[in-house]
């Protein structure tokens, strides 16, 4: 009787086309290269991650530099090197696709602001160019600054944004299915370029979305891009359970990660999906070194590169209001907001309440990890902690954000990945050329 292959963990790198990701002192670190405008830096990163057999690289993104309340807070964000994009990730991923063959290529695009046909066209093009390795992180956007960049005054209510996003996904799937698999023939002898009867209109009409089609992009080798999502509110979890094949979990400990994992997997069944149709990846930051003491020294050094005031400025983007005016010694649990990113807000409030943290303490921790777990130690210790979370049902793998660039990923590829491979927890070779089976059948 054939043995069933042991499930391996997934690893996805989280980056931005800018100066920092989770750790907002990263750009100041002497080991961080300031080459984020250089195409070669992204090519080198793609080669490194593929050498380390990562499932994918993913670009977080936004459509505005945060400016809470329109009071010029964007200037403080810019001065501190906050986590905003300096380049459009879509073009960067096209560059990365040209130097890789297996690495998945993910980016964030807003279902709230970008017209549906353009979303389907952009993601379909990346999927075709990469030969079936594209992934779309679907967001509904949380900042008024983004709305104002697109000519409106304020965001739609959260529920409405998700209801509209449901229609966007339904319409995109119809557009991506415009071309049947064998519609494109390019027969020079007969003069037939494509089979017209195998290219179909979408004819989608919803309450918020209407699109006719057909899409001008032929079908990709994986049919359509992999869908990613990070919704943490009740409505967001339901959206993720209906659509997502990769879900980010931003919880801060094993218990809350497992609760989130089990909740979303349970919701998938209500949408007629199998639990194995999606992977849930815990967001963690890794600082690895030859010994624990060296790793702790590295952690202490990089954390000195941010201040509480810096953290408050960065927090505004996620909390949905200008947090720079909060008293630093006020308990964070006394702060209330209904705006911002619900997953981040709830994580901050839950963690600060359980530990009794002040605004000052929360601001510093936020600026160094956005309240995702930091896994710090020797190679063995880091692998132990990842294995513990993975084997105890907290997640199916990890979203890894750097504290130095590209140093963090060099350390992970050179030190942590071989240890995970030795333990049988991570692949030694790619078995698939397209992203969907790479993600969903990690073995």
Secondary structure, DSSP 4 states (H G I P E B T S, - for coil): -PPPPPPPPEEEEEE-SSS-SS-TTGGGSTTS---TT-HHHHHHHHHHHHHTT-SEEEE---SS---GGGSSHHHHHHHHT-S--SS-HHHHHHHHHTT-SS-EEEEEEETTTS-HHHHHHHHHHHHHHTTS-EEEEEE----HHHHHHTT-SSPPPHHHHHHHHHHHHHHHHHHHTSB-TT-EEEETTTTEEE-GGGB-EEEEE-SS-EEEE--SSPPBTTBSPEEEE---SHHHHHHHHHH-SEEEE--SSHHHHHHHHHHHHHHHHHTT--GGG-EEEEEEEEEEESSHHHHHHHHHHHHTT--HHHHHHHHHHHHSS-GGGS-TTSBGGG---SSS-HHHHHHHHHHHHHHT-BHHHHHHHHHHHTTPEEEEEEHHHHHHHHHHHHHTTS-SEEEEE-SSTTHHHHHIIIIIHHHHHHTT-S-SS---SSHHHHHHT--
